[in-house]
Amino acid sequence: MSKDHGAIVNIIKRGVWFQGLPPEAIDKLAARATTRSFDPHQFLYMLGEVPDHIFCIVEGSVRISLSSSNGQQFMLALLYQDYWFGESAIAGNESRVLEVWAETDAEILLIPGTTVKAVASDFPVIYKNLFLEHVNRTRLVYEVLAGMLFYPLKARLAGRLLFLLKHHGVPHKDGIALNLKVNQMDFAHMSMGSRQRVNKAFREWVRAGVIDKQRNNYIVKDVEALKQATELEGS
């Protein structure tokens, strides 16, 4: 369902990229913004496309991934409500190096990159905000990269599970439930491991009482044990 102008204004005002903008600048962005619904597994954009819009998740969640020419995939993150992305539409006309698709039913706000650049030319605070946000996101990417380079699979897997729990965990009578449908192939993509080794790690955690797994639903019963697993030195 499309949002009215007032609702779109509020979404933009909450955005970290647009802090410090006066009402007239927010109104200019909102006037050109549209909302669009996406079905699960529907692409917002694909590898190699030239960007022309920025995006904000209004409802639902989306997946951001790196893909190789031979079909290999590494899932960087699952994005959630009020997350803005697609800043390459502001920076230039280079093709995208990432691909994003809806993980669930999702409603997405889109603003043309040309509109954002026009507003930013009058209010350069947008570029300051983008820079600060980019620094924070780059730090998170470096943390993921460090995990891939220096930590064994089980530690990487524990780290990605804890990250998902931070953003998608809900209280459960036995601990914290991951309120997100993620299968073992997804975890393999997130941790750069094989599905077989991921399955082995989860079986060990189930036997140790660290987690309880019901199909693709995960309940973490011992968060401290999972945190300790991020420091394991053996795979």
N, C-alpha and C positions, 0 to 999 in steps of 0.2 A: 504494500500500500504506500502510495506517495506521501511524503511529508509536506505539511504546509510551510509557508515561508518562515513563520515564527519558530517552528520546530527545527528547521534547517539552520536558522540563525543560532539557536542554542547549541546545536551540535558543533558548529564551527567555533563558537565562543569557547567551548571546552577544549578545543584542539590545542595541543602544545605548540604547534607551528604558528598559531595566530594570536598568541598572548600579546597584549599591549596594543592591539589594533583598535582604532576608534570605531564607533558604531557604523559610520558611513562606509568604511572599508569592509567590515563584516557584511553589510548589506549588499555591496557589490559582488562579493563572493557568493552569497546566498542566492542572488538573483540569477546566477548562471549555473547553480548547482542542480543536479537531478538525483533521484534515487532509482535504484534498479534491484530487482529480486533475482537471486541466483539459486539454482537447484544444487543439491549435493553433487560434487565432482565436476561441476560446470566451471570452466576456466574464466577467470577475470581477465587474465592476459597470459600469453605463452612466450616461451623462450624465442628471442629474435625479433619480437614485435617492437615497433618504434612507439614510444610512449606519447600519449596526448592528453591524459587525465591523471589527476591524483585521486586517491580513494580514502574513504573512511568507513569502517565497519559500524553500521548502525545496530544490526542484530545478527546473531549467529557467529560463526567463526570461519576463518579461511586458513589455508595451508600455503606456506611459502617454501619453495624447493629449488635446489640446483639440480640440473639434469645434464647428462653427457649425451653426445651424439649416438652412442651405442645403447642408450636406454637406461643406464645406471642413474640412480636418483639418491639425493641426500636431502632429507627434510630439515630445513633450518629451524622452523618454528611453526607453531599454530598461533594465529593472531585472533584477537577477540575485540569486544565492543570498545568503541572510541579510539581504536588504533588507526593511525594515518600512515599511508605508504604510497609508493609510486612517485617519489620526489624526483625521479629521473625525468619526468615530464617537465619539470621546471629547469633542470640543470642543462639540458641539451637534447639533441636528436639521436643520440646513440641508441642502438637496439638494446632491449632488455636482456640481462644475463640471468634473470630469475624467472620462475613461472609461479603463478598463484591461482589456486582454484578453491571453490567453496567446500569446506569440510562438512558443513550442515546447510540447511536452508538459511540463506543469508540475505539481508538487505544492506545494500552498499550505497553510500553517497559518493557521487562523482562530481569533480569540478574541472573544467578545461584548464590545462596547463597554461595556455595563453592568458586566461583570465587572472590566474594567480601571479604570473609574471608582471602583468600590467598593474595589479594592485601593489606588488612588491616594489615596483619602480618608484611608487609614491611613498611607500611605507617599508623601508629596508629592514625594519625589525623582523620581518618574516625571514630574511636570510640569516639573521643572528639566531633566531629560534631554530631554524633548520640546521645550522651548524652545531649548536649545542646538542640537539637531538641526535644528529649524526654521530657525534663523539660518543654518546652513551650507547648507541646501537653498535658502533664499531667495537667498543669494549666488550660487549656481549658476544660478538662474533669471534673476537680474539680468544675469549674464554672457551668457546666451543672448539675453536681450532686447537688450542692448547690441550684440551681433552682428547681430541683425535690423535694428536701427535705423541703425547707423553703418558697417557693413562691407558690401562688395559680395558678390554671390552666391558667387563662387569662394572668397573668404575664409571665408564662413560654412560652405560645404560642406567645406572643408579642416578647419575646426575641429570639425565634427561627426564627420568620419571619424577624426580623431585621438582624439576622446573615445571612440568605439567601440573603437578599437585599444587604448586604455588598459585597457579592461575585458574585451575579447573578443579581443585579439590573441594569436596563438600564433607561436612561431618557425617560420620557413620558410627553405629553402635560399637563396631569393632576397631575403629580407627578413622582413617580418611579415605573416602572413595574418590576415584578419578571419574569425574562427571563428563566423560568424553569417550567416544568409541574409538579405540586405538587397538589395532591388531599387532601381532608379533612382526609381521613384515614392516609395518610402520615403524616399530621400534628399531628394527634392523636398519631402515633407512636413516633414522635419527642418530644411530650410534656407529654407523659404518661397520656393521658386523653381519654375519650370515643369520638367516632365520633360525637355523639349527642351533647355533651357539647362543642366540637370544633365548630360545626355548629352554635350553639347558640352564641358563642363569635363572630364569623365572622358576623352573622346577626346584632348583636349590633353595630359592627364597621361600617358596611355598612350604617345602619340607622343614625349613628352619623357623617357620611361623612369622616371617617378616611380612609377607603379603598373602592375600587370598585372591585367587583368580577364578572368576566365573565367566566362561566364554571370553568375551573381549572386555569384561568389566574387571577392574583392579581395585582392591581395597588394601591400603597400606596399613598394617597392624603395628608395625614398629618403625617409626620414622627415624629414630636415632640409629638403628641398625643399618638403614638405607644410607644415612649420611656417612656412617663409618665405611660403607662399601665404596664410597667415592674415593677413598684413600687406599684401597687395596693395591698391592703391588704385583699381584699375580692375576692372570686372566682367568 
